[in-house]
């Protein structure tokens, strides 16, 4: 499987999910369980991605400048700083730490 | 009547524009991170054109960045699972938007967090339609332009860990997660999912830890654990926050 195949298959999968929502009868939405699972699924996947992006390098767990950068980001999100500024601040934190401690 | 209607429309348009500007701006970080993950500029752009769902796009490049092409199936599964909420949005928008097949097809592609959020925040059916289309179309245009810009910039930067772009990716996921942590249940799920993913990382191929964490959502979603009353939730919330702090 090459990168193009991954991109096309995943994109079509996401598109199919969007289309399916317009084809399903609306009453499905009234059931609490499917919508709860879909919402929690989003939360779980995003949280797992935060963890792996912060701690993993390939299949190893490495604690480095990403951890303090993420803490800075969390503090700024808590202060309601706009998304783009937080991203820049997180990158700058990691970059500065790496520059300082090599 | 006409005056009231147009005031609502104007409000919907104004909200749509401001949300679109903010969201489009972080298309730059997506483009840059995509080329960092090993995609070329065209592949980054096709993702934004064809997938058009920020969370899924970040997930796909995140898994590819850690596991390469070998993690392809996990990357696809992560992106698609993360896109499942869009089908809920579509169900919510279908009765609002109505229209023929062509319009529904266009609406499908534009059904994302932001277009749904702006639409559902409007008071009348008409302003909900206006909010959806304005937000969806503007973000589609803006997101794709900024993806291209970000990809070109990222391509020119070369060695990106020097610029902290790996930390920027983690912060991007946190930013997408943050607004969803308003209640106890999602907070518990988020912490548990992060633990599961971190603990599995050394033992299974890259990409699998993220998918395994989805099981947490399935378990809690089916049982509705921690979907408790507000007064009980207050106490546990503190310890959950503390646990979150300890973990980071």
Interface residues (C-beta under 8 A of the other chain):
Chain A: X1 X2 X3 X4 X5 X6 X7 X8 X9 X10 X11 X12 X13 X14 X15 X17 X18 X19 X20 X21 X22 X24 X26 X28 X29 X33 X34 X35 X36 X37 X38 X39 X40 X41 X42 X43 X44 X45 X46 X47 X48 X49 X50 X51 X52 X53 X54 X55 X56 X57 X58 X59 X60 X61 X65 X66 X67 X69 X70 X71 X73 X74 X77 X82 X83 X84 X86 X87 X88 X89 X90 X91 X92 X93 X94 X95 X96 X98 X99
Chain B: X22 X25 X26 X28 X29 X38 X39 X43 X46 X47 X50 X51 X52 X53 X55 X56 X58 X59 X60 X62 X64 X66 X67 X69 X72 X73 X75 X76 X78 X79 X80 X81 X82 X83 X84 X85 X86 X87 X88 X89 X90 X91 X92 X93 X94 X95 X104 X105 X107 X108 X109 X111 X161 X162 X163 X164 X165 X166 X167 X168 X169 X170 X171 X172 X173 X174 X175 X176 X177 X178 X180 X181 X185 X186 X189 X190 X191 X192 X193 X194 X195 X196 X197 X198 X201 X202 X204 X205 X206 X209 X210 X212 X213 X214 X216 X217 X218 X220 X221 X222 X224 X227 X248
